[in-house]
Each structure stands twice: as C-alpha cells, then as structure tokens.
C-alpha cells in the first residue's frame, strides 16, 4: 500500500495519503511516516491527486470529491477489474515541490 506515495515522499515532496478507515490511516502513518487524512482532507491538501483505489470504488470516490478536485490534475492508477467497492485504498496527494 502506498508505493506511489512512498516513492514521491522519498524524493522530498510533501505527501498525504487518504482513507475513509481511521484504523487504516493510523496504520499507514505508522508504517510510512507519511501524513494521512480522509479522502476529502487528502484531496484538499494536494495540488496533484493520485487516485489509487479499487476499480469498483473509483467512480464513487471521484464523485464524492468532485468539488475538491475540480481544477486539479488527477492521475488515475485505478485497477478497473476489482470486484468489490471497499474504498479502503488511499489516494496519494502531492502538495508542493521540495
């Protein structure tokens, strides 16, 4: 989880990962040292949004963030063959350059 986030974070960018599951957010922060928030908090944080959710959850997540991501660059790395919408994978957000 969070391979995109970790790679960009290691390059010196400010990054935030999102999940709607607080336990998952706490675990991600503990494992990676990267700040976490809800999807809305995370999308608000970033200038660039990397969407990395299960394919079946992507439409729901994007619709819920429509007002927040309007005008931002969104890179969609969604796997479109996932079977169940869980919304538990996070969106990685890049905030600013070094």
MMTF fields as JSON, N, C-alpha, C and O atoms, coordinates in Angstrom:
{
  "mmtfVersion": "1.0.0",
  "mmtfProducer": "UNKNOWN",
  "numBonds": 391,
  "numAtoms": 392,
  "numGroups": 98,
  "numChains": 1,
  "numModels": 1,
  "chainsPerModel": [1],
  "groupsPerChain": [98],
  "chainIdList": ["A"],
  "bondAtomList": [4, 2, 8, 6, 12, 10, 16, 14, 20, 18, 24, 22, 28, 26, 32, 30, 36, 34, 40, 38, 44, 42, 48, 46, 52, 50, 56, 54, 60, 58, 64, 62, 68, 66, 72, 70, 76, 74, 80, 78, 84, 82, 88, 86, 92, 90, 96, 94, 100, 98, 104, 102, 108, 106, 112, 110, 116, 114, 120, 118, 124, 122, 128, 126, 132, 130, 136, 134, 140, 138, 144, 142, 148, 146, 152, 150, 156, 154, 160, 158, 164, 162, 168, 166, 172, 170, 176, 174, 180, 178, 184, 182, 188, 186, 192, 190, 196, 194, 200, 198, 204, 202, 208, 206, 212, 210, 216, 214, 220, 218, 224, 222, 228, 226, 232, 230, 236, 234, 240, 238, 244, 242, 248, 246, 252, 250, 256, 254, 260, 258, 264, 262, 268, 266, 272, 270, 276, 274, 280, 278, 284, 282, 288, 286, 292, 290, 296, 294, 300, 298, 304, 302, 308, 306, 312, 310, 316, 314, 320, 318, 324, 322, 328, 326, 332, 330, 336, 334, 340, 338, 344, 342, 348, 346, 352, 350, 356, 354, 360, 358, 364, 362, 368, 366, 372, 370, 376, 374, 380, 378, 384, 382, 388, 386],
  "bondOrderList": [1, 1, 1, 1, 1, 1, 1, 1, 1, 1, 1, 1, 1, 1, 1, 1, 1, 1, 1, 1, 1, 1, 1, 1, 1, 1, 1, 1, 1, 1, 1, 1, 1, 1, 1, 1, 1, 1, 1, 1, 1, 1, 1, 1, 1, 1, 1, 1, 1, 1, 1, 1, 1, 1, 1, 1, 1, 1, 1, 1, 1, 1, 1, 1, 1, 1, 1, 1, 1, 1, 1, 1, 1, 1, 1, 1, 1, 1, 1, 1, 1, 1, 1, 1, 1, 1, 1, 1, 1, 1, 1, 1, 1, 1, 1, 1, 1],
  "groupList": [{"groupName": "UNK", "atomNameList": ["N", "CA", "C", "O"], "elementList": ["N", "C", "C", "O"], "formalChargeList": [0, 0, 0, 0], "bondAtomList": [1, 0, 2, 1, 3, 2], "bondOrderList": [1, 1, 2], "singleLetterCode": "X", "chemCompType": "L-PEPTIDE LINKING"}],
  "groupTypeList": [0, 0, 0, 0, 0, 0, 0, 0, 0, 0, 0, 0, 0, 0, 0, 0, 0, 0, 0, 0, 0, 0, 0, 0, 0, 0, 0, 0, 0, 0, 0, 0, 0, 0, 0, 0, 0, 0, 0, 0, 0, 0, 0, 0, 0, 0, 0, 0, 0, 0, 0, 0, 0, 0, 0, 0, 0, 0, 0, 0, 0, 0, 0, 0, 0, 0, 0, 0, 0, 0, 0, 0, 0, 0, 0, 0, 0, 0, 0, 0, 0, 0, 0, 0, 0, 0, 0, 0, 0, 0, 0, 0, 0, 0, 0, 0, 0, 0],
  "groupIdList": [1, 2, 3, 4, 5, 6, 7, 8, 9, 10, 11, 12, 13, 14, 15, 16, 17, 18, 19, 20, 21, 22, 23, 24, 25, 26, 27, 28, 29, 30, 31, 32, 33, 34, 35, 36, 37, 38, 39, 40, 41, 42, 43, 44, 45, 46, 47, 48, 49, 50, 51, 52, 53, 54, 55, 56, 57, 58, 59, 60, 61, 62, 63, 64, 65, 66, 67, 68, 69, 70, 71, 72, 73, 74, 75, 76, 77, 78, 79, 80, 81, 82, 83, 84, 85, 86, 87, 88, 89, 90, 91, 92, 93, 94, 95, 96, 97, 98],
  "secStructList": [7, 7, 2, 2, 2, 2, 2, 2, 2, 2, 6, 6, 7, 7, 3, 3, 3, 3, 7, 1, 7, 2, 2, 2, 2, 2, 2, 2, 2, 2, 2, 2, 7, 7, 3, 3, 3, 7, 2, 2, 2, 2, 2, 2, 2, 7, 1, 3, 3, 3, 3, 7, 7, 5, 2, 2, 2, 2, 2, 2, 2, 2, 2, 2, 6, 2, 2, 2, 2, 6, 6, 1, 3, 3, 3, 3, 7, 7, 5, 6, 6, 7, 7, 1, 7, 7, 7, 7, 1, 7, 3, 3, 3, 3, 7, 7, 7, 7],
  "xCoordList": [0.834, 0.0, 0.867, 1.864, 0.475, 1.136, 2.48, 3.298, 2.727, 4.025, 4.266, 5.38, 3.227, 3.372, 3.719, 4.625, 2.997, 3.208, 4.616, 5.29, 5.055, 6.381, 7.484, 8.448, 7.341, 8.352, 8.446, 9.547, 7.323, 7.306, 7.784, 8.504, 7.393, 7.824, 9.347, 9.978, 9.929, 11.377, 12.126, 13.319, 11.432, 12.026, 11.983, 12.501, 11.371, 11.359, 10.088, 10.051, 9.043, 7.78, 6.937, 7.087, 6.069, 5.111, 3.944, 3.326, 3.637, 2.659, 1.654, 1.988, 0.432, -0.598, -1.342, -1.666, -1.615, -2.388, -3.759, -3.904, -4.764, -6.129, -6.789, -6.516, -7.671, -8.535, -9.724, -9.61, -10.844, -12.007, -11.984, -12.802, -11.08, -10.953, -9.863, -8.685, -10.246, -9.283, -8.193, -7.028, -8.553, -7.55, -6.517, -5.321, -6.976, -6.064, -5.167, -3.968, -5.757, -4.956, -3.861, -2.707, -4.222, -3.242, -2.132, -0.958, -2.504, -1.534, -0.598, 0.615, -1.161, -0.352, 0.657, 1.828, 0.202, 1.105, 2.211, 3.374, 1.845, 2.83, 3.856, 5.049, 3.397, 4.273, 5.17, 6.303, 4.667, 5.385, 5.928, 6.869, 5.341, 5.715, 5.046, 5.292, 4.199, 3.504, 2.192, 1.476, 1.873, 0.61, -0.572, -0.494, -1.664, -2.876, -4.091, -4.051, -5.169, -6.44, -7.538, -7.291, -8.747, -9.852, -9.602, -8.705, -10.385, -10.213, -10.387, -9.608, -11.4, -11.645, -10.499, -10.063, -10.01, -8.879, -7.637, -6.912, -7.413, -6.235, -6.315, -5.334, -7.46, -7.624, -7.515, -6.995, -7.991, -7.874, -6.415, -6.014, -5.636, -4.231, -3.382, -2.484, -3.654, -2.731, -3.03, -4.175, -1.953, -2.077, -2.306, -2.923, -1.794, -1.903, -2.468, -2.037, -3.428, -4.063, -3.73, -3.93, -3.221, -3.019, -4.087, -4.083, -4.996, -6.097, -5.663, -5.364, -5.627, -5.217, -6.21, -5.925, -7.365, -8.409, -8.803, -8.439, -9.545, -10.075, -10.973, -11.67, -10.945, -11.717, -13.181, -13.777, -13.764, -15.192, -15.513, -16.677, -14.512, -14.735, -14.426, -14.817, -13.73, -13.231, -14.328, -14.197, -15.393, -16.448, -17.054, -17.28, -17.315, -17.885, -16.94, -17.371, -15.661, -14.673, -14.57, -14.601, -14.448, -14.318, -15.551, -15.424, -16.748, -17.975, -18.018, -18.452, -17.571, -17.612, -16.615, -16.763, -15.6, -14.563, -14.682, -13.804, -15.737, -15.864, -15.58, -14.836, -16.145, -15.934, -14.526, -14.058, -13.852, -12.499, -11.434, -10.427, -11.636, -10.604, -10.783, -9.932, -11.872, -12.091, -10.921, -10.548, -10.355, -9.23, -7.867, -6.845, -7.825, -6.555, -6.216, -7.097, -4.938, -4.509, -4.743, -4.314, -5.429, -5.684, -5.049, -5.361, -4.155, -3.553, -4.27, -4.243, -4.906, -5.722, -4.951, -4.715, -4.561, -3.853, -4.772, -4.314, -6.069, -7.078, -6.972, -6.703, -7.19, -7.268, -8.738, -9.52, -9.137, -10.552, -11.18, -12.365, -10.431, -11.009, -11.381, -11.812, -11.225, -11.59, -13.078, -13.87, -13.465, -14.856, -15.707, -16.901, -15.143, -15.952, -15.463, -14.261, -16.418, -16.067, -15.817, -16.716, -14.62, -14.351, -13.967, -14.191, -13.384, -12.967, -11.848, -11.563, -11.204, -10.208, -8.798, -7.921, -8.555, -7.233, -7.208, -8.255, -6.069, -5.958, -5.639, -5.223, -5.83, -5.405, -4.133, -4.1, -3.116, -1.872, -1.892, -2.301, -1.462, -1.532, -0.144, 0.565, 0.233, 1.473, 1.105, 0.241, 1.735, 1.348, 2.214, 1.687, 3.502, 4.37, 5.739, 6.104, 6.489, 7.843, 8.723, 8.32, 9.91, 10.842, 11.031, 11.792],
  "yCoordList": [-1.197, 0.0, 1.244, 1.326, 2.198, 3.489, 3.545, 4.411, 2.646, 2.636, 3.942, 4.466, 4.475, 5.76, 6.849, 7.651, 6.87, 7.887, 7.822, 8.843, 6.617, 6.446, 6.89, 7.537, 6.543, 6.922, 8.439, 8.989, 9.108, 10.56, 11.236, 12.233, 10.704, 11.218, 11.145, 12.077, 10.045, 9.868, 10.836, 11.075, 11.385, 12.399, 13.793, 14.751, 13.904, 15.177, 15.99, 17.145, 15.414, 16.122, 15.947, 14.969, 16.89, 16.801, 15.956, 16.272, 14.882, 13.895, 13.611, 13.661, 13.314, 12.86, 11.705, 11.753, 10.66, 9.514, 9.535, 9.949, 9.089, 9.126, 7.777, 6.865, 7.674, 6.503, 6.954, 7.869, 6.321, 6.618, 5.8, 6.028, 4.874, 3.984, 4.512, 4.49, 4.989, 5.584, 4.602, 4.984, 3.354, 2.35, 2.209, 2.096, 2.218, 2.13, 3.361, 3.248, 4.545, 5.779, 5.716, 6.043, 5.298, 5.211, 4.222, 4.482, 3.103, 2.088, 2.616, 2.414, 3.29, 3.847, 4.852, 4.825, 5.737, 6.749, 6.09, 6.484, 5.093, 4.381, 3.648, 3.66, 3.019, 2.234, 3.089, 2.707, 4.247, 5.03, 6.369, 6.907, 6.911, 8.248, 9.35, 10.531, 8.975, 9.94, 10.34, 9.489, 11.641, 12.12, 11.499, 11.183, 11.327, 10.736, 11.588, 12.422, 11.365, 12.031, 11.297, 10.297, 11.793, 11.245, 11.57, 12.35, 10.979, 11.295, 12.796, 13.397, 13.397, 14.831, 15.674, 16.621, 15.345, 16.085, 15.956, 16.925, 14.753, 14.48, 15.193, 15.787, 15.138, 15.818, 17.329, 18.0, 17.873, 19.317, 19.716, 20.811, 18.851, 19.108, 19.276, 20.117, 18.494, 18.396, 19.286, 19.654, 19.628, 20.295, 19.261, 19.542, 18.059, 16.943, 15.766, 15.501, 15.059, 13.919, 12.657, 12.599, 11.653, 10.345, 9.428, 9.12, 8.996, 8.134, 6.682, 6.217, 5.968, 4.551, 3.766, 3.396, 3.52, 2.767, 1.579, 1.502, 0.655, -0.46, 0.105, 1.1, -0.543, -0.06, 0.152, 1.13, -0.76, -0.655, 0.478, 0.855, 1.023, 2.13, 3.484, 4.516, 3.496, 4.742, 5.767, 6.932, 5.351, 6.3, 6.947, 8.156, 6.15, 6.674, 7.681, 8.742, 7.348, 8.234, 9.542, 10.623, 9.442, 10.651, 11.532, 12.748, 10.942, 11.734, 12.433, 13.581, 11.747, 12.351, 13.496, 14.341, 13.53, 14.558, 15.607, 16.459, 15.555, 16.419, 17.885, 18.531, 18.415, 19.816, 20.12, 21.252, 19.13, 19.311, 19.175, 19.883, 18.278, 18.021, 18.818, 18.756, 19.558, 20.374, 21.331, 22.074, 21.298, 22.176, 21.595, 22.199, 20.442, 19.814, 18.725, 18.17, 18.439, 17.309, 16.046, 15.943, 15.074, 13.791, 12.701, 12.56, 11.935, 10.788, 9.56, 9.29, 8.827, 7.682, 6.384, 6.004, 5.708, 4.428, 3.281, 2.21, 3.52, 2.558, 1.256, 1.256, 0.158, -1.157, -1.415, -1.659, -1.367, -1.446, -2.838, -2.991, -3.844, -5.181, -5.631, -6.769, -4.764, -5.136, -5.438, -4.838, -6.369, -6.811, -6.091, -5.898, -5.686, -5.082, -3.679, -3.42, -2.778, -1.426, -1.428, -1.738, -1.088, -1.028, 0.378, 0.779, 1.133, 2.486, 2.517, 3.581, 1.397, 1.353, 1.669, 1.925, 1.659, 2.062, 3.568, 4.207, 4.12, 5.562, 6.323, 5.745, 7.589, 8.498, 9.162, 9.692, 9.144, 9.794, 11.2, 11.404, 12.139, 13.518, 14.152, 14.004, 14.853, 15.603, 17.056, 17.599, 17.671, 19.033, 20.078, 20.979, 19.993, 21.041, 20.47, 19.408, 21.173, 20.718, 20.962, 21.629, 20.417, 20.494, 21.863, 22.051],
  "zCoordList": [0.0, 0.0, 0.0, 0.716, -0.804, -0.769, -1.477, -1.168, -2.415, -3.108, -3.86, -3.85, -4.516, -5.204, -4.203, -4.431, -3.1, -2.065, -1.507, -1.37, -1.187, -0.597, -1.56, -1.15, -2.829, -3.815, -3.95, -3.992, -4.016, -4.171, -2.886, -2.94, -1.75, -0.445, -0.325, 0.173, -0.78, -0.709, -1.627, -1.441, -2.607, -3.481, -2.851, -3.425, -1.682, -0.969, -1.098, -0.673, -1.678, -1.806, -0.547, 0.185, -0.31, 0.778, 0.297, -0.72, 1.017, 0.57, 1.679, 2.863, 1.288, 2.228, 1.583, 0.396, 2.37, 1.875, 2.521, 3.671, 1.783, 2.284, 2.379, 1.598, 3.36, 3.531, 4.364, 5.179, 4.16, 4.995, 6.284, 7.174, 6.389, 7.543, 8.473, 8.118, 9.666, 10.597, 11.0, 11.111, 11.217, 11.587, 10.476, 10.744, 9.241, 8.092, 8.019, 7.762, 8.247, 8.234, 9.289, 9.012, 10.492, 11.579, 11.23, 11.491, 10.647, 10.257, 9.167, 9.237, 8.164, 7.082, 7.612, 7.234, 8.487, 9.047, 9.858, 9.772, 10.64, 11.459, 10.59, 10.893, 9.524, 8.651, 7.765, 7.476, 7.334, 6.32, 6.814, 6.231, 7.885, 8.341, 7.547, 7.792, 6.594, 5.74, 6.401, 6.928, 6.374, 6.938, 6.216, 5.029, 6.942, 6.381, 6.72, 7.624, 5.98, 6.24, 5.513, 4.84, 5.65, 4.875, 3.402, 3.083, 2.509, 1.092, 0.848, 0.109, 1.46, 1.252, 1.801, 1.147, 2.985, 3.567, 2.69, 2.463, 2.209, 1.402, 0.054, -0.394, -0.582, -1.872, -1.717, -2.609, -0.612, -0.361, -0.171, -0.567, 0.422, 0.723, -0.533, -0.566, -1.549, -2.675, -3.853, -4.116, -4.565, -5.859, -6.954, -7.981, -6.71, -7.628, -6.848, -5.726, -7.432, -6.77, -7.557, -8.77, -6.858, -7.469, -6.898, -5.706, -7.752, -7.333, -7.465, -8.565, -6.349, -6.34, -5.498, -4.359, -6.068, -5.37, -6.225, -7.398, -5.64, -6.431, -7.522, -7.321, -8.672, -9.82, -9.531, -9.984, -8.779, -8.496, -7.524, -7.387, -6.852, -5.912, -6.531, -5.985, -7.664, -8.241, -8.525, -8.148, -9.176, -9.531, -8.287, -8.262, -7.263, -6.018, -5.363, -4.912, -5.315, -4.689, -5.467, -4.878, -6.788, -7.6, -7.477, -7.339, -7.523, -7.375, -6.02, -5.927, -4.972, -3.637, -3.496, -2.613, -4.359, -4.286, -5.391, -5.529, -6.164, -7.341, -7.031, -7.768, -5.974, -5.638, -5.179, -5.307, -4.65, -4.112, -5.191, -5.153, -6.151, -7.156, -8.446, -9.334, -8.555, -9.745, -9.938, -9.031, -11.132, -11.455, -11.103, -11.43, -10.447, -10.083, -11.105, -11.761, -11.22, -12.034, -11.235, -10.085, -11.846, -11.2, -12.055, -13.237, -11.441, -12.105, -11.561, -10.36, -12.452, -12.051, -12.299, -13.446, -11.218, -11.327, -10.928, -10.531, -11.04, -10.633, -11.423, -12.624, -10.721, -11.347, -11.659, -10.74, -12.933, -13.285, -13.167, -13.465, -12.747, -12.698, -11.29, -11.105, -10.3, -8.933, -8.859, -9.586, -7.981, -7.933, -6.903, -7.136, -5.775, -4.723, -4.407, -4.349, -4.203, -3.791, -2.292, -1.511, -1.894, -0.461, -0.045, 1.098, -0.981, -0.65, 0.368, 0.918, 0.642, 1.697, 1.215, 2.04, -0.059, -0.542, -0.59, -0.698, -0.515, -0.364, -1.622, -2.627, -1.564, -2.62, -2.133, -1.022, -2.92, -2.544, -3.125, -4.268, -2.355, -2.761, -2.69, -1.695, -3.746, -3.744, -3.511, -4.201, -2.574, -2.223, -2.884, -3.537, -2.742, -3.273, -3.569, -3.064, -4.382, -4.665, -3.443, -2.49, -3.491, -2.364, -1.822, -0.872]
}
